[in-house]
Amino acid sequence: LYGIKCAKCNIGFSKNDFVMRARSKVYHIECFRCVACSRQLIPGDEFALREDGLFCRADHDVVERASLGPGDPLSPLHPARPLQM
């Protein structure tokens, strides 16, 4: 009743459940997925924990670029800022 619940499905854990932790949030193994592409994240994967859920690295980068917009001077696609190699 008062135990820790999964941050995704809000169902409690049994003593035999394997869990994944991201900061203060705890997830069932099956629930530890990217909210955009539903890919299961495993130990060693790079991911972002945002207010709207877990994102794999690729989807997080897409969301970040979309939020900056093409007119933002910090955007890597801004014409006044050439790419460095």
Secondary structure, DSSP 4 states (H G I P E B T S, - for coil): --S-B-TTT--B--TT--EEEETTEEEETTT-B-TTT-PBP-TT--EEEETTEEEEHHHHHHHHHHHH-TT-TTSTT-TTSPPP-
